[in-house]
């Protein structure tokens, strides 16, 4: 009845990261986005981001400002406003990576990405599987090293949260695996700061204090 919709269901729960990679493996279009069941999107989310991304072939990822909301109507935790770092069209890829590391925004993984760019990252990161943590940070950091980010400075995305989800998000993360993932991110960040571009090491390190 709906030829443009493909439905895939696993016999067992594979976990978040492996599901993300499975869904991505089915992508056939030039652009791709992950969509979680508990989030909400403005009706102009896709059109506004795509209008910007199509204006320059160097844009490999696009996102917007966002807020978090709680599904439980009795939850008294406040809604939080979030936004990507202040990326500049004039900044180099390494500078954008440093800005992302200084002001991480993992929600950018739920933006719109060039399929070929994201696939090159997934194929080159063999440990980016169901056992990896910080998938969103690591994937976005790598994507910023391939091309430019396009950011719409409007709230077009609403990240849904539940109190149970919030409390379990860190309890399920083994400390040892977390340290491994963070160390790998640092290992990639250091040469980005120290050896790229023409600025001195001190000038590059000062980007953390922008």
C-alpha positions in Angstrom: 0.0 0.0 0.0 3.0 2.3 0.7 5.7 1.5 -1.9 8.1 4.1 -0.5 8.0 2.6 3.0 10.1 -0.4 3.9 9.5 -2.2 7.2 12.2 -4.2 9.0 11.8 -6.0 12.4 14.3 -8.0 14.3 13.5 -11.2 16.2 15.2 -9.9 19.3 16.3 -6.5 20.8 19.7 -5.7 19.3 20.4 -2.6 21.2 20.5 1.0 20.1 23.8 1.2 18.2 23.3 -2.0 16.2 19.8 -0.8 15.3 21.2 2.5 14.1 23.8 0.8 11.9 21.2 -1.7 10.5 18.8 1.1 9.6 21.7 3.1 8.0 22.7 0.0 6.0 19.3 0.1 4.3 19.7 3.7 3.1 19.6 4.2 -0.6 19.1 7.9 -1.1 21.7 10.7 -1.3 20.7 12.0 2.1 19.8 10.2 5.3 18.4 10.9 8.8 17.8 8.8 11.9 14.4 9.4 13.5 13.7 8.2 17.1 10.1 7.3 18.0 10.0 9.6 21.0 11.1 12.8 19.3 9.1 15.5 17.5 9.9 17.6 14.4 8.7 20.9 13.1 6.9 20.6 9.8 9.8 22.6 8.2 12.6 20.6 9.7 13.6 18.8 6.5 12.9 21.6 4.1 14.8 24.3 6.0 17.9 22.1 6.5 17.9 20.7 3.0 17.5 24.2 1.4 20.8 25.1 3.1 22.6 21.9 2.5 21.8 21.9 -1.2 23.2 25.4 -1.6 26.8 24.1 -1.2 28.1 20.6 -2.0 30.6 20.9 0.9 27.8 20.6 3.5 27.8 17.0 4.7 25.5 17.4 7.7 22.7 19.7 8.8 20.9 20.4 12.0 19.2 23.1 14.0 18.5 24.4 17.5 16.4 22.1 19.7 14.8 21.7 23.0 14.1 18.7 25.3 10.7 17.9 26.5 9.4 15.3 29.0 6.7 12.8 28.1 5.5 12.5 31.7 3.0 15.4 32.3 3.8 15.3 36.0 7.6 15.6 35.5 8.8 18.8 37.1 12.2 18.8 35.4 12.6 21.9 33.2 12.6 21.9 29.5 16.2 22.5 28.3 17.3 24.6 25.2 20.2 23.1 23.2 22.0 24.2 20.2 25.1 23.1 18.1 28.3 25.0 18.5 28.8 28.4 16.7 30.3 26.9 13.6 31.6 29.4 11.1 31.5 29.1 7.3 35.0 30.4 7.3 36.3 27.9 9.8 38.4 25.0 8.8 37.2 21.4 9.3 39.7 20.9 12.2 38.5 24.1 13.8 34.9 22.9 13.6 36.0 19.6 15.2 37.6 21.5 18.1 34.5 23.6 18.6 32.3 20.4 18.6 34.6 18.9 21.2 34.5 22.0 23.3 30.7 22.3 23.1 29.4 18.8 22.2 25.9 18.4 20.8 25.2 14.7 20.4 21.7 15.5 19.1 23.3 16.5 15.8 23.3 12.8 15.0 19.6 13.2 14.4 20.1 15.8 11.7 20.3 15.2 8.0 23.5 13.7 6.6 25.0 12.9 3.2 24.7 9.2 3.0 28.1 8.7 1.3 29.9 10.7 3.9 28.4 8.9 6.8 29.0 5.5 5.1 32.7 6.3 4.7 32.8 6.9 8.5 30.9 3.7 9.3 33.1 1.7 7.0 36.4 3.1 8.4 35.4 2.7 12.0 35.2 -1.1 12.5 34.6 -0.8 16.3 31.6 1.5 15.8 29.2 -1.3 16.5 26.8 -2.4 19.2 29.5 -2.5 21.8 30.6 1.1 21.2 29.6 4.0 23.4 29.6 7.6 22.4 28.5 6.5 18.9 26.9 9.9 18.3 29.9 11.9 19.5 32.4 9.9 17.5 30.4 9.8 14.3 29.7 13.5 14.3 33.3 14.4 15.1 34.4 12.3 12.2 31.7 13.8 9.9 32.9 17.3 10.7 36.4 16.2 9.4 34.9 15.4 6.0 32.8 18.5 5.2 31.0 21.5 6.5 28.0 21.6 8.9 24.9 23.6 8.1 23.0 24.9 11.1 19.5 26.5 11.1 19.3 28.8 14.1 15.7 27.9 14.8 14.2 25.3 17.1 12.9 22.7 14.7 13.7 19.6 16.7 12.2 18.5 20.0 14.0 15.7 21.8 11.7 13.6 23.9 12.9 12.2 27.3 11.4 10.1 30.0 12.5 10.1 33.6 13.4 6.3 33.4 15.4 6.8 30.2 17.3 9.7 31.7 18.2 7.8 34.9 19.3 4.7 33.0 21.3 6.4 30.2 24.5 6.4 32.4 23.8 3.4 34.6 24.0 1.1 31.5 27.4 2.5 30.4 30.3 0.3 31.6 33.1 2.5 32.9 35.9 0.6 31.2 34.1 0.8 27.8 33.4 4.5 28.4 37.1 5.2 29.0 38.1 3.4 25.9 35.6 5.4 23.7 36.7 8.7 25.3 40.4 7.9 24.8 39.9 7.1 21.1 38.2 10.5 20.7 41.1 12.2 22.4 43.6 10.3 20.2 41.9 11.7 17.1 41.5 15.2 18.6 45.2 15.7 19.5 46.6 15.6 16.0 43.7 17.7 14.8 44.8 20.5 17.3 48.5 20.0 17.0 49.3 19.4 13.4 46.6 20.8 11.2 46.4 24.3 9.7 49.0 27.1 9.9 48.2 28.4 13.4 50.6 27.8 16.3 49.8 25.1 18.8 49.0 27.7 21.4 46.5 29.5 19.0 44.8 26.2 18.2 44.5 25.3 21.9 42.9 28.7 22.6 40.0 27.7 20.3 38.7 25.8 23.4 38.1 29.3 24.9 36.3 30.9 22.0 
